[in-house]
């Protein structure tokens, strides 16, 4: 059974106890996971899970674009947590829901990209309906070579454009969705040595579990869907994505 890494799972947001989810993940061959914070409180929760499950859970610290309007109030707490976190984020741009004003999303993103540079850490980036704006920001950021495009859903044109910046792509459940043709076309041209897989637990559960809460064990299904796109054996995809995750997050 190949080994896998779930590079994005919000264990603090699950209805079921994280210990039970991690036990099932281990049984499915998932070696370790990354638990991203989305604000100060969840970044703290992620840090606590990393302390509880040392070696199995890595935590990140950041502010999601939905809450970017709160960056001035949460900045100090997130920056303090970021010092010992495995990465910065989840930050980014979401011009689909626009739950925070776009100018404030840009400020929070720029500051967190700079934080990643200052701390020499990778940075987890969310992007929805803002590919052009994000590309423009990353073109001028020193953090870009360590950027992880979480739950990447771009088609081949945008995948090629971001590939030129040297980012890492992370694919989630949508690569396996019935209506995921655009994502699969993007995955087909993604660089195999700069690609990872994730679940985005508890969201985006892949078939045949659509509509259910997601969990880290199902990263195997994401990897198998990517294997179909790349026409590789799943074990090869597991090796490629685990190697990239280890390089990105500094794991041996």
C-alpha positions in Angstrom: 0.0 0.0 0.0 1.5 3.3 -1.0 2.0 6.1 1.5 0.3 9.5 1.1 0.3 13.0 2.7 -2.8 15.1 3.1 -1.4 18.6 2.7 -4.6 20.5 3.7 -7.1 19.3 6.2 -9.0 21.5 8.8 -9.1 19.0 11.6 -10.4 21.6 14.0 -13.6 21.9 11.9 -14.6 18.3 11.9 -17.6 16.9 13.7 -15.7 13.7 14.5 -12.7 13.7 16.9 -9.4 14.3 15.0 -7.9 11.2 16.7 -10.4 9.0 15.0 -9.9 10.7 11.6 -6.1 10.3 11.9 -6.4 6.7 12.9 -8.4 5.9 9.8 -6.0 8.0 7.7 -3.0 6.0 9.0 -4.9 2.8 8.1 -5.3 4.1 4.6 -1.6 4.9 4.3 -1.6 8.6 5.1 1.7 9.2 6.8 1.2 12.8 8.0 -1.1 15.8 7.4 -1.1 19.6 7.4 -3.7 21.4 9.3 -4.1 25.1 8.1 -5.4 27.9 10.3 -7.9 30.3 8.8 -7.8 33.0 11.5 -6.2 33.6 14.9 -8.4 31.2 16.8 -8.1 28.3 14.3 -4.4 28.8 13.9 -4.1 28.4 17.7 -6.3 25.2 17.4 -4.1 23.9 14.6 -1.0 24.5 16.8 -2.6 22.6 19.6 -3.4 19.6 17.4 0.2 19.7 16.1 1.4 19.5 19.7 -1.0 16.7 20.5 -0.1 14.7 17.4 3.6 15.4 17.1 5.1 14.0 13.9 1.7 13.4 12.4 0.1 16.9 12.2 1.8 20.0 11.0 0.1 23.4 11.7 0.0 26.6 9.7 -1.0 30.1 10.8 -2.8 32.6 8.7 -6.0 34.6 7.8 -8.4 33.4 5.1 -9.5 36.0 2.6 -13.1 35.7 3.9 -11.9 37.3 7.1 -9.3 39.6 5.7 -11.2 42.6 7.1 -10.1 41.5 10.5 -6.4 41.5 9.6 -5.5 44.6 11.6 -7.0 43.1 14.8 -5.6 39.5 14.3 -2.2 40.3 12.8 -0.2 40.3 16.0 -1.6 36.9 17.2 -1.2 35.3 13.8 2.4 36.5 13.4 3.2 35.2 16.9 1.8 31.7 16.0 3.6 31.8 12.6 7.0 31.7 14.2 6.6 28.0 15.2 4.1 27.1 12.4 5.1 24.9 9.4 3.8 27.5 7.0 1.9 30.7 6.6 -1.7 30.7 5.6 -4.4 29.9 4.6 -4.4 33.3 3.0 -5.3 34.5 -0.5 -8.0 36.1 -2.6 -11.7 35.1 -2.9 -13.5 37.4 -5.3 -16.4 34.9 -5.6 -17.9 35.4 -2.2 -16.3 38.8 -1.5 -16.9 38.4 2.3 -14.2 40.9 2.9 -13.6 44.0 0.7 -11.2 43.3 -2.1 -8.7 46.0 -1.2 -8.5 44.5 2.4 -8.0 41.0 0.9 -5.0 42.4 -1.0 -3.5 44.0 2.0 -3.8 40.8 4.1 -2.4 38.7 1.3 0.6 41.0 0.7 1.4 41.1 4.4 1.2 37.3 4.8 3.4 36.8 1.7 5.9 39.1 3.3 5.6 37.3 6.6 6.5 34.0 4.7 9.6 35.7 3.3 10.6 37.1 6.7 10.2 33.7 8.4 11.5 31.7 5.4 8.4 29.5 5.3 6.1 28.2 2.7 2.7 29.9 2.3 -0.7 28.3 1.6 -2.7 30.4 -0.8 -6.5 30.2 -1.6 -7.7 31.6 -4.9 -11.3 31.8 -6.2 -12.3 33.9 -9.1 -9.1 36.0 -8.7 -6.5 34.2 -10.9 -5.4 37.4 -12.7 -5.1 39.4 -9.5 -3.3 36.7 -7.6 -0.9 36.1 -10.5 -0.1 39.8 -10.5 0.6 39.7 -6.8 2.8 36.7 -7.0 4.8 38.1 -9.9 6.2 40.7 -7.6 6.5 38.7 -4.4 9.7 37.1 -3.1 7.5 34.4 -1.5 6.4 33.0 -4.8 8.8 30.1 -5.1 7.4 28.7 -1.8 3.7 29.4 -2.6 1.3 26.4 -2.5 -1.8 27.0 -4.6 -4.3 25.1 -2.3 -7.2 23.3 -3.9 -6.1 24.3 -7.3 -9.0 24.6 -9.8 -7.5 26.5 -12.7 -7.7 25.2 -16.2 -4.6 24.6 -18.4 -4.1 28.2 -19.4 -3.8 29.4 -15.8 -2.0 26.3 -14.7 0.7 27.0 -17.3 0.9 30.7 -16.3 1.3 30.0 -12.6 3.7 27.1 -13.4 6.1 29.7 -14.9 6.3 31.3 -11.4 7.6 28.1 -9.9 4.7 27.5 -7.4 3.4 24.2 -6.1 0.0 23.0 -7.1 -2.2 21.1 -4.6 -5.2 19.2 -5.9 -8.3 18.3 -3.9 -11.7 16.6 -4.4 -12.7 18.6 -7.5 -10.1 16.7 -9.6 -12.4 13.7 -9.1 -15.8 15.4 -9.4 -18.1 14.4 -12.3 -18.0 18.1 -13.4 -14.3 18.5 -12.8 -13.2 18.5 -16.4 -11.5 21.9 -16.2 -9.6 20.9 -13.1 -8.5 17.7 -14.8 -7.3 19.6 -17.8 -5.3 21.8 -15.5 -3.9 18.8 -13.6 -2.8 17.3 -16.9 -0.3 20.1 -17.5 0.7 20.6 -13.9 4.4 19.9 -13.2 4.6 16.4 -11.7 7.6 17.4 -9.4 5.6 20.4 -8.0 2.3 18.9 -7.3 0.7 17.7 -4.0 -2.7 16.2 -3.0 -5.1 17.2 -0.2 -8.6 16.8 1.1 -9.6 20.2 2.4 -11.4 18.3 5.2 -14.2 18.6 6.0 -15.1 20.0 2.6 -15.1 18.7 -1.0 -15.4 15.0 -0.3 -14.6 13.1 -3.5 -16.8 10.5 -5.1 -18.3 8.2 -3.9 -18.7 10.3 -0.7 -20.0 13.5 -2.3 -22.2 15.4 0.2 -20.5 13.8 3.3 -17.9 15.4 5.5 -14.5 14.8 4.1 -11.6 13.3 6.0 -7.8 12.8 5.5 -8.1 9.1 4.6 -9.9 10.2 1.3 -6.7 11.8 0.0 -6.1 8.4 -1.5 -9.1 8.9 -3.7 -7.7 12.3 -4.8 -4.4 10.7 -5.6 -6.1 8.0 -7.6 -8.0 10.5 -9.6 -4.8 12.4 -10.4 -3.2 9.1 -11.4 -6.0 8.6 -13.9 -5.2 12.1 -15.3 -1.5 11.5 -15.5 -1.9 7.8 -16.7 0.3 6.6 -13.9 0.0 4.0 -11.2 -1.3 5.5 -8.0 1.9 4.4 -6.2 3.9 6.6 -8.6 1.6 9.6 -7.8 1.9 8.8 -4.1 5.7 8.9 -4.3 5.8 12.1 -6.4 3.3 14.0 -4.1 4.9 12.8 -0.9 8.3 13.8 -2.1 7.0 17.3 -2.9 5.2 17.6 0.4 8.4 16.7 2.3 10.4 19.2 0.3 7.9 22.0 0.8 7.3 21.5 4.5 10.9 20.5 5.3 10.2 16.9 6.3 12.8 14.2 5.8 
